[in-house]
Amino acid sequence: MKKPLFNILDPGLLFAGAAIGVSHLVQSTRAGADFGFGLLWALLIVNIFKYPFFQFDPRYAAATGETLLDGYKKLGKGVLMSYYILNFMMMFIFQATLTIVTASLASTIFGFTNDLVTWSLIILLLSVGILGIGKYKLLDNLMKYIIAILTISTVIAVSIALFSTQKGFSFQQIIPSGTAQITFLIAFLGWMPAPLDISIWHSIWSVEKSKTTFEKIKPKYAIFDFNVGYIGTLFLGVCFVILGALVMFQSGESFSSKGTIFASQLIHLYTKNLGDFSYLFIGIAAFTTMFSTTLTTLDASPRAMSITSNLLFNKKTKLNYWFWMFLLTIGTSVVLKYFLADMGFLVKIATVVSFLTAPFYAILNYILITSKHTPKKNQPKLPLRILSISGIVFLIVFSLWFLINL
């Protein structure tokens, strides 16, 4: 008996939920507002070149029943330890970036208080509560509806903006120049459609899905599920660039780096086209999108660190899921204390570092999927291998270009 399509699309929608956040609501709209349609080339090319490395994780998980972290250990404990250290160094900044954007939207929409620290703590505690009560299953079910709400509202907003615009627009593509523009480009590429380490999270969710359904997912279904989520994130990325370009490009306005001001500007992108009546609906759609990203990240980082701890020390340790959850919540609060005043700076740090570390994850994923640790029949064919090597070259060259132009 065939499964309903909506029931098959689970880890792929979690991937979309983790991806469609800062990269789309913040970076894509800013790209459209500052460059018009001029960075569409960057959005499309980075999605193409990152695709293989994200696709390898459901491929590997379905073929072996293991996470990418299990595979990294087979490549050598040094590889796994490198990930462990790198993830530990960055997970607090990543979580803080997502939380502050979510808190800014919550403050703007609900108006309970303008104190972003208070909102950040509420969001973190609410996320911990949801994960404690429902764990994977509740997270999985919530994501389907959150993604559907955002997609429908965004498509409507973009359609109205396209039909109502009176100004002409150019599709001339732009190569950024100067340190500020190049830094933005690298930041844009860093989290578009998502940081490459999310491939590890996706493999964990894929294995977790098999545990909750007591059924091994076939590789073709796993890849189909991933493709739907991936294409969806690309489509929405283009929509947000278009929205930013039509509403703000050459308007004399620019996005603020202050959280609450940015949140108001973001919601205005929608209400300017849909009407003031849509403010609450659109605000809630934007908030739930960022909240879903905050939630999935708060689930995924502790899972990844817990699994890595067990693999490195060859036994169950006290460094379990809830230990890392607690540490991540506390660490995120500390980071927010020092970076609360400038959301833009925090976003820039997180996204630039993600791009600079992307070659590391790309090379690891390619080596693992083409190694003896992956069954031969599940290894990528020649066209995907060529695209993978091209993607690694792209990521390395752009990283060097950015470092040279600092």
JOPE-V290586 format. One line per field, one symbol per residue. ss: DSSP state (A for helix, B for strand, O for the rest). phi: phi as a letter, one per 20 degrees, with the letter a starting at -180 (. if undefined). psi: psi as a letter, one per 30 degrees, with the letter a starting at -180 (. if undefined). A space follows every 10 residues. Layout:
BEGIN
ss = ???
phi = ???
psi = ???
END
This chain:
BEGIN
ss = OOOOAAAAOO AAAAAAAAAO OAAAAAAAAA AAAAAOOOOA AAAAAAAAAA AAAAAAAAAA AAAAOOOAAA AAAAAOAAAA AAAAAAAAAA AAAAAAAAAA AAAAAAAAAA OOOOOAAAAA AAAAAAAAAA AAAAAAAAAA AAAAAAAAAA AAAAAAAAAA AAAAOOOOOO OOOOOOOOAA AAAAAAAAAA OOOOOOOAAA AAAAAAAAAA AAAOOOOOAA AAAAAAAAAA AAAAAAAAAA AAAAAAAAOO OOOOOOOOAA AAAAAAAAAA AAAAOAAAAA AAAAAAAAAA AAAAAAAAAA AAAAAAAAAA AAAOOOOOOO AAAAAAAAAA AAAAAAAAAO OOAAAAAAAA AAAAAAAAAA AAAAAAAAAO OOOOOAAAOO OAAAAAAAAA AAAAAAAAAA AAAAOO
phi = .feggfefed gfffgfffee bgfefeffff fffecmefdf gffffffffe ggffffffff fffdmdefff fffffpffff fffgfffffd ffffffffff ffffffffee mfaeffffff ffffffffff ffedlfffgf fffgffffff ffffffffff fffefdefbd dfecdgcngf ffffgfffff ddfaffffgf ffffffffff ffelbfefgf ffffgfgfff ffffgfffgf ffffffedfl enebfeeegf fggfffffge ffdeoffegf ffgfffffff ffffffffef ffffffffgf ffdlafdfee gfffffffff ffffffgedg fcffffffgf ffffffeggg fffgfffffd effdggfdff fggfffffff fffgffffff gfffef
psi = kkkkeffeid eefeeeeeei ceeeedeeee eeeegbgfge eeeeeeeeff eefeffeeee eeefgllfee eeeffkfeee eeeeeeeeef feeeeeeeee eeeeeeeeef gelgjfeeee eeeeeeeeee eeefbeeeee eeeeeeeeee eeeeeeeeee eeffkflllk gkkkjkllee eeeeeeeefe gkflkfffee eeeeeeeeee effhkkkkee eeeeeeeeee eeeeeeeeee eeeeeeefkg ffllklfkee eeeeeeeeee ffeflfffee eeeeeeeeee eeeeeeefee eeeeeeeeee eegglklfia efeeeeeeee eeeeeeefge fieeeeeeee eeeeeffeee eeeeeeeefg lffkkefglk leeeeeeeee eeeeeeeeee eeeeg.
END
